[in-house]
Amino acid sequence: MEAPFGWPVRVYWEDTDAGGIVFYANYLKFFERARTEWLRQLGVEQQKLREQVGGMFVVTGTQLRYHRPARLDDLLLVTARVTESGRASLTIDQSALLQLPDGQPPAVLCEGSIRIGWVDAATMRPQRIPAQVLSALSHGNP
C-alpha cells in the first residue's frame, strides 16, 4: 500500500494557545490545507473548478481523535487519503504527525475522518462529483 499524501506544517504562535500548545480547532485548518494541496497536486484547483463547472466541495462532517499535543515550532506532517468515494461525497482519513529527530518514526498527534460533499456553488444543493475530479482521484489517490 502506498503512503498517503503528506504536507509539512510548521506550528507558529498564531496556532497556539497561551501555553504554546496547538489550539484543538487548528488541526481542522491543518487538515484543510493538506486536502487542498493534495487536490492541487492531482490537478484539481478548486477555484478554477468552481468557475468552470459551478460546483465546490464543502465539509459535511468531521470526527477527530487527539492523542498528544503539538507545540510551538514543531514540524508536522499532515496526511490525507480517500477511504470512501460516493457519487456526491468523499471520506478522507487524515493525520497530523510530529516529525521527530534522528530518524525516529513520527508520533501521531491527531487523527480524523473528514467527509466532504460536492455541491452546486449557487444553490448549495448536492450534486455528483464531476467526472474529471473522480478521474484525478482514481489515478492519484494513494
C-alpha positions in Angstrom: 0.0 0.0 0.0 1.3 3.4 -1.0 1.9 6.1 1.6 -0.8 8.8 1.9 -0.2 12.3 0.6 1.7 14.4 3.1 2.0 18.1 3.6 4.5 19.7 6.0 3.1 22.3 8.5 5.2 24.3 11.0 3.5 25.3 14.2 3.5 29.1 14.7 2.4 31.4 17.6 -0.9 32.0 15.8 -1.7 28.3 16.0 -1.2 28.0 19.8 -2.9 29.0 23.0 -1.2 31.0 25.8 0.7 27.8 26.9 2.3 27.3 23.4 0.1 24.2 22.7 -1.8 24.0 19.4 -5.4 25.0 19.9 -7.5 21.9 19.2 -9.6 23.5 16.4 -6.5 24.4 14.4 -6.0 20.8 13.5 -9.0 21.2 11.2 -7.2 24.1 9.5 -4.1 21.9 9.1 -6.2 19.2 7.6 -8.0 21.6 5.2 -4.6 22.9 3.9 -3.3 19.3 3.3 -6.5 18.3 1.4 -6.3 21.5 -0.7 -2.6 20.8 -1.6 -3.4 17.1 -2.2 -6.1 18.1 -4.7 -3.8 20.7 -6.3 -1.1 18.1 -6.7 -3.7 15.9 -8.6 -4.5 18.8 -10.9 -7.8 19.8 -9.2 -7.7 23.5 -8.5 -10.8 24.3 -6.5 -11.3 27.9 -7.6 -10.8 27.0 -11.3 -13.2 24.1 -11.0 -15.8 26.3 -9.3 -15.5 28.8 -12.2 -15.6 26.0 -14.9 -18.4 23.7 -13.6 -20.1 25.8 -10.9 -19.5 23.4 -8.0 -17.4 23.0 -5.0 -16.5 20.8 -2.1 -17.9 21.5 1.4 -17.2 19.8 4.6 -20.2 17.8 5.8 -18.8 16.0 8.8 -15.7 15.6 10.9 -14.6 13.2 13.6 -11.3 13.8 15.3 -9.2 12.0 17.9 -6.5 13.8 19.8 -3.5 11.8 21.1 -0.7 14.2 22.0 -0.4 18.0 21.8 1.7 19.8 19.2 3.7 22.7 20.4 5.2 25.9 19.1 7.9 25.4 16.4 7.0 21.7 16.0 7.2 20.4 12.4 4.2 18.3 11.5 3.4 16.1 8.5 -0.3 16.2 7.7 -1.6 13.3 5.7 -4.7 12.7 3.5 -6.1 9.5 2.0 -9.5 8.8 0.5 -11.2 5.9 2.3 -14.7 6.1 0.8 -15.9 7.6 -2.5 -19.5 8.1 -3.4 -21.3 9.9 -6.2 -21.5 13.1 -4.3 -19.1 12.7 -1.4 -15.7 11.5 -0.2 -14.5 10.4 3.1 -10.8 11.3 3.8 -8.8 10.0 6.6 -6.2 12.5 7.9 -3.5 12.5 10.5 -1.2 15.1 12.0 2.2 13.5 12.7 5.0 15.1 14.7 8.3 14.8 12.9 10.9 13.6 15.4 14.7 14.0 15.1 17.3 11.3 14.4 15.2 9.2 12.1 12.6 8.2 14.7 9.2 7.3 13.4 6.7 10.2 13.6 4.3 10.4 16.5 0.6 10.6 15.9 -0.9 13.7 17.4 -4.3 13.9 15.9 -6.3 11.6 13.6 -9.5 12.5 11.8 -12.1 11.4 9.3 -13.4 14.2 7.2 -16.5 13.9 4.9 -16.7 16.3 2.0 -19.6 16.7 -0.4 -19.9 18.2 -3.8 -22.5 21.0 -4.1 -23.7 23.5 -6.7 -22.0 26.7 -5.6 -25.0 28.8 -6.3 -27.7 26.7 -4.6 -25.5 24.7 -2.2 -27.5 21.6 -3.2 -25.7 18.3 -3.5 -24.6 17.2 -7.0 -22.5 14.4 -8.5 -18.7 14.9 -8.3 -17.5 15.9 -11.8 -16.0 13.0 -13.8 -12.7 14.9 -14.2 -12.3 15.1 -10.4 -13.2 11.4 -9.9 -10.7 10.5 -12.6 -7.9 12.6 -11.0 -8.7 11.0 -7.6 -8.7 7.4 -9.0 -5.4 8.0 -10.8 -3.6 9.8 -7.9 -5.1 8.6 -4.7 -2.5 6.9 -2.5 
